[in-house]
């Protein structure tokens, strides 16, 4: 299926947001995720199913000032 991750169209076989994070090698990373504009906490990613044309935002914390 086609989805949009951080503004970039991608193809994926992932069924859930957690599977997508694993496929992107981010499963163990400290990240924040949003699905179609809604924040998804880490413990809810397994239950959030993906659908064609979903928009996912993944951000990592950065230090600095």
BAROLO-408278 format. One line per 8 residues: for each residue y, z, x of N, C-alpha, C, CB. Coordinates in pm, whole numbers. Glycine has a CB too. Layout:
Y Z X Y Z X Y Z X Y Z X  ...
***
This chain:
-117 0 84 0 0 0 123 0 88 0 120 -95  233 -46 34 361 -48 106 444 73 65 439 -180 77  498 141 167 588 254 146 705 239 242 514 392 167  807 321 225 922 318 314 931 455 382 1054 283 237  924 456 515 932 580 592 1058 574 677 803 601 681  1148 666 652 1275 671 726 1343 535 729 1251 720 869  1342 467 615 1411 339 601 1333 218 648 1537 345 675  1213 238 700 1132 128 752 1010 105 663 1088 157 896
992 -17 615 876 -50 532 751 -48 618 894 -188 463  648 18 566 520 29 637 406 8 539 506 168 707  293 -32 593 169 -36 516 89 87 554 88 -168 543  21 146 456 -61 263 484 -181 267 390 22 393 471  -283 334 438 -400 363 354 -400 508 312 -530 329 429  -301 585 358 -292 727 325 -275 745 175 -174 794 401  -347 841 121 -339 869 -23 -241 983 -52 -477 905 -78  -221 1073 48 -133 1187 28 -30 1192 140 -214 1319 24
72 1272 118 175 1290 221 114 1353 346 291 1377 168  19 1443 330 -47 1504 445 -124 1400 525 -142 1616 398  -195 1310 458 -268 1204 527 -172 1113 602 -354 1122 428  -57 1085 543 42 1002 610 92 1069 737 160 972 516  121 1198 729 166 1272 847 61 1266 957 197 1418 811  -65 1278 921 -174 1268 1018 -178 1128 1079 -309 1301 951  -166 1026 995 -169 888 1044 -53 859 1139 -165 791 927  59 925 1117 175 906 1203 175 1002 1322 302 925 1122
64 1074 1339 46 1172 1448 150 1283 1443 52 1102 1584  183 1326 1320 280 1434 1300 220 1555 1230 398 1382 1221  90 1557 1214 25 1664 1137 52 1802 1194 -125 1640 1132  61 1815 1326 82 1945 1388 227 1969 1429 -7 1959 1509  313 1873 1400 454 1884 1441 532 1967 1339 516 1744 1455  638 2028 1387 731 2099 1299 825 1994 1240 812 2213 1376  801 1958 1115 881 1855 1049 919 1899 909 803 1721 1044  1018 1832 855 1054 1848 714 1027 1713 648 1205 1894 695
977 1717 524 945 1593 455 1008 1591 316 793 1576 445  1041 1469 274 1090 1448 138 1022 1323 83 1247 1432 135  988 1328 -43 924 1215 -111 1013 1175 -227 780 1251 -159  1066 1054 -220 1158 1003 -323 1274 1099 -349 1082 979 -452  1326 1155 -240 1442 1242 -249 1415 1387 -277 1531 1192 -351  1289 1424 -301 1252 1562 -328 1186 1625 -207 1159 1570 -450  1240 1739 -162 1181 1812 -49 1037 1849 -81 1264 1939 -16  948 1831 16 807 1868 1 772 1965 113 712 1741 4
749 2094 79 712 2190 184 576 2156 245 709 2332 127  554 2203 366 430 2172 439 305 2206 359 428 2248 570  306 2318 289 185 2358 217 162 2279 89 192 2505 183  254 2190 53 238 2107 -68 208 1961 -35 364 2115 -153  207 1926 92 188 1786 129 51 1730 91 208 1770 278  -51 1813 97 -186 1769 62 -196 1728 -85 -288 1879 93  -119 1791 -169 -125 1765 -314 -32 1652 -358 -91 1891 -390  58 1608 -272 154 1505 -311 96 1368 -286 286 1522 -236
59 1301 -394 1 1167 -385 109 1064 -358 -75 1133 -514  73 962 -281 164 853 -251 138 737 -346 150 808 -105  244 660 -374 233 542 -460 311 427 -397 286 573 -604  280 307 -438 349 188 -390 500 206 -398 305 65 -470  569 169 -291 715 173 -281 776 312 -275 774 101 -396  695 416 -255 752 550 -235 842 549 -113 640 657 -220  943 635 -117 1036 651 -5 1014 789 55 1185 632 -49  974 792 181 946 917 251 1046 934 363 800 920 305
1101 1053 374 1189 1088 485 1119 1197 564 1332 1134 436  1112 1180 694 1051 1278 784 1154 1308 893 914 1226 845  1189 1435 906 1286 1473 1009 1229 1588 1092 1422 1513 946  1270 1589 1218 1229 1696 1308 1352 1777 1347 1157 1640 1435  1336 1907 1363 1451 1989 1403 1495 1953 1546 1417 2139 1394  1623 1959 1568 1678 1932 1701 1771 2044 1739 1751 1796 1705  1769 2077 1864 1859 2180 1913 1978 2115 1982 1786 2276 2009  2083 2185 1984 2201 2134 2050 2326 2174 1974 2194 1982 2064
2436 2134 2019 2558 2176 1954 2662 2078 1964 2605 2300 2005
***
